[in-house]
Amino acid sequence: MYKFGVYSTINKIEPDIRPDRKDKNPWYALHIREYESFYNFATNIPLRIGYKKQALLTQHPRLDKHEVAPGIREVAVAKVESIGV
């Protein structure tokens, strides 16, 4: 999603397996931390599930891309490589 300017994390959530619980399979949660990334997600990535699309559209008009302070973004570093300098 970095290609679209969406900086986020995806976490795998393991279910609490008990006899009275329905959820036996793990699921994934997407966490978007800043307004600019949320704006980019809302404008570039379509959702097919109706209630999720509706929830996104109710949040989208409140956002203005220019409200975010320039140059502030949290990014997780996965790997640091030497470039030979």
N, C-alpha and C positions, 0 to 999 in steps of 0.2 A: 504494500500500500504506500510505500515511500515514493513510488513512481507518481502517485497522485497528490503528494504533499500531505499525506495523512500519517502522522507520527503517533503510534499506538502500541499497545502490548496485547498479546493474546494469551490467556491463561487457560489451562486445562483444569477443569473442576471435577474431582472424583466424587461420586455420590456416596452418601452415608447408607451403606447396605444394611437394612433391617427387614424383617419379614413383612412389616406393615407399610413399607415404602414402595412406590411404583417405579421410581427412577433407579435403574440398575446400571445404565451406561453413562460414561463420562460425557460432559458437554464442555463447550468452549465459551469464554466470555471475552469480548473485545472492549478494551478500556482506552478511550481517547481523552487525552489530558488537557488539551488547550483548545481555545475557540477557533483559531485558524484551521487546525486540523479537522475539527468538527464541521466547519464550513466547507472545507474541501471534500470531506466525506459526503456531506449532504448534496453537494452539487455534482460530484463525479461518479458516485457509486449508486446505482439504482437498487432498491429493495423489492423483492417479489412478494413478501409476506405482508398482507394488507394492514394488520394492526401495527406492525413495526414501521411500515412506511408512514402511517398516520401519526404515530408518535414522533417520528423524525421530523415530519412536516410541521407539527405543532411547536417544536423547538427551533426550527430553522429561521422563521421570520424575526425572532428576537436577537439574532446574531448579526453583527456587523463586522466584516473582515478587518476593518481598520481600527477596531477597539483594542486589539492586542498590541502590547508594547513591542516595537520592532527589535529583533535580535534575541528574543527570549524564547527558548524552546528546549525541552528536555528530551534527549535522545539516548537510548541505551547503546553502549559500545559493545559489539559482539567480538571483534577481533582487531588487534593492532598489528600492522605489518610494517616492517622496515622497507623504506623505499630507496635505500642506498645512498642517502645524503649524509 
